[in-house]
Amino acid sequence: MTYLLIVNESPYGNEKPYNALRMAMTLQTEHNADIHMFFMGDSVVCALRNQKTPDGYYNLERMIKAIIRKKGAIYLCGTCMDARGINEVSIIENSKRSTMSELCVLTEKADKVLVF
């Protein structure tokens, strides 16, 4: 089954991105699901490289990399990236700058869409 998870919230300010990533990882591991995640608004910051979090605290960069390793796809709203001064060099390897048009295609193709 193909899942599209759309994330809208800023990282570390609340737990919605964390919970979206936990859900995606569980779907991959326990249900062999095909995962596509689209980050928009402040959530594009979730995909920045070189995040340093305190010991014992979750790290969204590591979680995103784990999803990518299991063939999950990570998309970032290009307009949202531009508004925050984020370029392709500063994002996690194998995450992708994307568009609203691509989000529409992903939505049409997904069996289930979850919004966080």
ABEGO torsion letter per residue (X at the ends): XBBBBBBABBBGABAAAAAAAAAAAAAAAAAGBBBBBBBBEAAAAAABBGBBBBBGBBBAAAAAAAAAAAGBBBBBBAAAAAAAGBBAAABBBGBBBBBAAAAAAAAAABABBBBX
